[in-house]
Amino acid sequence: MHKIFENGPVLVSSAESMVELGRDISHALSGGEVLGLVGDLGAGKTHLVRGILEGLGAGNPAASPTFSLVHEHNDGRLPVAHFDFYRMKSEDEALGMGWDEYLAGGAVLLVEWADRFDGVLMPADTRWLVLRHVSATQRSVMLAQ
């Protein structure tokens, strides 16, 4: 995944471009990674996740898990758990839904709004993808260290 971002942030100008970037990212995943996605509403987090899932061959498309908090995808090249921490009020809520078990399970964890509980829940080797609005149609995606 580092190769994708070796020249700095990636600029995308459409939802399909964000999905394509997600497909590219998926090729660098081997299982057990935690990707923390950070960005304002409408920055493209769910489109990026959709591309990652498509690239991994998951049969069901990504939807924002805002109402269920986590969606599991076990039908692709790697198992994936897609989380949304936006509505969670505390770390205890995430822990109560089995966060530790997901971390230990070897699936790729895709976490939207991961910065809400980064100090307690996110492991030290989390790869942070920061999405920003550049203009009304353009977004930047950066791999933060």
C-alpha positions as CSV (number, residue, x, y, z in Angstrom):
1,M,0.0,0.0,0.0
2,H,2.9,2.3,0.6
3,K,3.8,2.3,-3.1
4,I,0.4,3.8,-3.9
5,F,1.2,6.8,-1.6
6,E,5.0,7.0,-2.2
7,N,4.6,10.3,-4.0
8,G,2.3,11.8,-1.3
9,P,-1.5,12.2,-1.2
10,V,-3.5,10.7,-4.1
11,L,-6.0,13.1,-5.6
12,V,-9.4,11.7,-6.8
13,S,-12.0,13.6,-8.7
14,S,-15.0,11.3,-8.6
15,A,-16.7,8.6,-6.6
16,E,-15.6,6.0,-9.2
17,S,-12.0,7.2,-8.8
18,M,-12.2,6.7,-5.0
19,V,-13.6,3.2,-5.6
20,E,-10.7,2.5,-8.0
21,L,-8.2,3.7,-5.4
22,G,-9.8,1.3,-2.9
23,R,-9.4,-1.6,-5.5
24,D,-5.7,-0.6,-5.8
25,I,-5.3,-0.6,-2.0
26,S,-6.9,-4.1,-1.7
27,H,-4.0,-5.7,-3.7
28,A,-1.6,-4.7,-0.9
29,L,-3.6,-6.4,1.9
30,S,-2.7,-9.8,3.2
31,G,-5.0,-10.1,6.2
32,G,-4.9,-8.8,9.8
33,E,-4.4,-5.1,8.8
34,V,-6.3,-2.3,10.5
35,L,-7.1,0.6,8.3
36,G,-8.4,3.7,10.1
37,L,-10.3,6.0,7.8
38,V,-10.5,9.6,8.8
39,G,-12.3,12.4,7.1
40,D,-15.3,14.7,7.2
41,L,-18.8,13.7,6.1
42,G,-18.7,13.2,2.3
43,A,-15.0,12.8,2.1
44,G,-15.3,9.4,0.4
45,K,-14.7,6.9,3.2
46,T,-17.4,4.5,2.2
47,H,-16.6,4.7,-1.5
48,L,-13.0,3.8,-0.6
49,V,-14.2,0.9,1.5
50,R,-16.4,-0.2,-1.4
51,G,-13.4,-0.3,-3.7
52,I,-11.4,-2.3,-1.1
53,L,-14.2,-4.8,-0.8
54,E,-14.6,-5.1,-4.6
55,G,-10.8,-5.6,-5.0
56,L,-10.9,-8.4,-2.4
57,G,-13.8,-10.0,-4.3
58,A,-16.5,-9.5,-1.6
59,G,-19.9,-10.3,-3.1
60,N,-21.9,-7.7,-1.3
61,P,-21.2,-4.0,-1.7
62,A,-20.1,-1.7,1.1
63,A,-22.8,0.4,2.7
64,S,-22.1,2.7,5.5
65,P,-22.6,0.6,8.6
66,T,-23.9,3.6,10.6
67,F,-27.0,1.8,11.7
68,S,-25.5,-1.7,12.4
69,L,-22.0,-0.4,13.4
70,V,-20.2,-3.3,11.7
71,H,-20.6,-5.3,8.5
72,E,-18.8,-8.6,8.1
73,H,-17.7,-9.7,4.6
74,N,-16.4,-13.3,4.5
75,D,-16.9,-14.1,0.8
76,G,-13.8,-12.6,-0.7
77,R,-10.0,-13.3,-0.9
78,L,-9.8,-12.1,2.8
79,P,-12.3,-11.7,5.5
80,V,-13.2,-8.1,6.2
81,A,-15.0,-6.3,9.1
82,H,-16.2,-2.8,8.2
83,F,-16.9,-0.6,11.2
84,D,-18.3,2.8,11.7
85,F,-17.4,4.5,15.0
86,Y,-19.4,7.7,14.2
87,R,-22.4,6.8,16.4
88,M,-20.5,5.1,19.2
89,K,-20.4,7.1,22.4
90,S,-17.5,5.4,24.2
91,E,-14.7,2.9,23.8
92,D,-16.7,0.6,26.0
93,E,-19.4,0.4,23.3
94,A,-16.9,-0.8,20.8
95,L,-15.3,-3.2,23.2
96,G,-18.8,-4.6,24.0
97,M,-19.4,-5.5,20.4
98,G,-16.3,-7.7,20.4
99,W,-13.6,-5.3,19.1
100,D,-10.8,-7.4,20.8
101,E,-12.1,-10.6,19.1
102,Y,-12.1,-8.8,15.7
103,L,-8.5,-7.7,16.3
104,A,-7.4,-11.2,17.1
105,G,-9.4,-12.8,14.3
106,G,-7.0,-12.0,11.4
107,A,-9.6,-10.2,9.2
108,V,-8.9,-6.9,7.6
109,L,-10.5,-4.2,9.7
110,L,-11.8,-1.1,7.9
111,V,-12.8,1.5,10.5
112,E,-14.6,4.7,9.5
113,W,-14.3,7.6,12.0
114,A,-11.4,5.6,13.6
115,D,-10.0,8.8,15.2
116,R,-12.9,8.9,17.6
117,F,-11.3,6.2,19.8
118,D,-7.8,6.0,18.4
119,G,-5.9,6.0,21.6
120,V,-7.7,3.0,23.2
121,L,-8.9,0.9,20.3
122,M,-6.5,1.3,17.4
123,P,-3.3,-0.9,17.5
124,A,0.0,0.8,17.0
125,D,0.4,-0.6,13.5
126,T,-2.9,0.9,12.3
127,R,-2.6,2.4,8.8
128,W,-4.3,5.7,8.8
129,L,-5.9,6.9,5.6
130,V,-6.8,10.6,5.8
131,L,-9.4,11.8,3.3
132,R,-9.8,15.6,2.8
133,H,-12.1,17.8,0.7
134,V,-9.9,19.7,-1.8
135,S,-12.8,21.2,-3.7
136,A,-16.5,20.4,-4.4
137,T,-15.4,17.5,-6.6
138,Q,-11.9,16.6,-5.6
139,R,-10.6,14.7,-2.6
140,S,-7.1,13.9,-1.4
141,V,-6.3,10.6,0.3
142,M,-3.1,10.4,2.3
143,L,-1.4,7.6,4.2
144,A,-0.5,9.2,7.6
145,Q,2.4,7.8,9.6
